[in-house]
């Protein structure tokens, strides 16, 4: 499952540099699949939508830091635990119950993002 940031976030930014997938953004900031990845061309998002990897997408949150589910791998293939959760001083980086994913799915996403 992807990790999500709850509304208890204090906007400290500690999580953002720790993400190996560049999946964490400051509230209100647009995101793109190509940010911090080696993907080129188009990419199919989890909802089936095909997007240009450089296309700017709407922020998931305007108020606090957020994690793009299409880029989150829970640090599988990089670290033993999600690094955002490990460094969060208020424990607001938690598993997203809406996005339960197997380790195989997370590894496949990692491979697609890091060619």
N, C-alpha and C positions, 0 to 999 in steps of 0.2 A: 504494500500500500504506500501511497505517497505520504509524506509528512506535511502537515499543515501548521500554520502559525495562528494561534487564537487571538482574540481581541484583547487579551491581557498583555500583549506585546508592548514594551516600553520604548520601542524604536531605537534601541541602543546600537543596532547594526552589527553586533558581534557575530551573528550567523552568516552574513553575506559572504565574507571572504573565505569562510570554511567550506563552502559548497564546491565539490569537484565538478559539478555540472553547470555551474552558473545558473541555478534554478531559483535563486533568491533575489528578490528585488525590493527596493524601497517603495513604500506606498505611493501610488500615483505615477510611477515610472512604467513606461511601456516596455515590453519584452519581445525578444525574437529567439527562435530556435538556434540561430547561428551564434548568439552570444555565448562565447566560451566553448564552442563546439567546433568540430571539423566538418560538419555537415554542409553540403552544397546542394543547390537545386531546390527540390521540393521535399516536404516532410508531411507524413500523415499523422494528424493529431489523434488523441484517444477517442474523440467523437466522430472520427472518420473524415473530417475536413482536411483537404490537402492544401497546404500553404507554402508559399515561397519562404525559405529558411531565413531570409533577411527581412521579411515583412514584419513591421511593428504591430504587435498585438495589444489589445486593451489591458490595462492593469487588472489584476485579480482583486486588488484592494486599493482604495485611495487613501486609507487612513493609517495603515501600519504595514510593516514588511510582510511580504507574502512569498509563497513557494509555488512555482508553476508546476502543476502535476505532470504535465507532458515531459518535463525535464528531470523530475525527481526520481532517483533510484534508491533512496534511503541509504546512499553511500555504498550499496552492494557493489562489490568488485573493487572498491577503493579502501574502505575502512570496516572495522568490526561493528561499528554502530553509527547512526546518523550524526554527523559532526555538528549540525545546527543544534540538535537537542543537547549534545555534550557541552556546548559552550553557552547555551542560553541561561542567563542569570535568573530568569523568572519561570523557567520550565513551561514555556508556551509553544514549543515546537513538539507537536504530538502526532501520533499516527492518525491519519484521516479515515474515519470509519466508512466514509462514502467510497473509498478507493482501495479495496482490499486486493492486493496483487501478490502473486507468488514470487519467489526468488528468481525463478526462470524468466518471468516477465521483466523483472527489474534488470537482470543481466542482459536480456535482449535489448532493452531500452538503452542501457549503457553502451552496448556495442553499436547501436544505431547513431548515438550522439558522438561517439569517439571512434571514428573510422580509422 
